[in-house]
């Protein structure tokens, strides 16, 4: 039985930037450094949304 859930998580960016970066990394279109450059931005957005 589900007691609670949060719609929209994990956040992937307004234009799905995190999803696109992850898929580009999986397809070897970008390297790990490029993927890691995207992550801090969305980690901060996620924390702001979770902690209000």
Secondary structure, DSSP 8 states (H G I E B T S, - for coil): ------TT-S---TT-HHHHHHHHHHTTSS-HHHHHHHHHHHHHHHHHHHH-
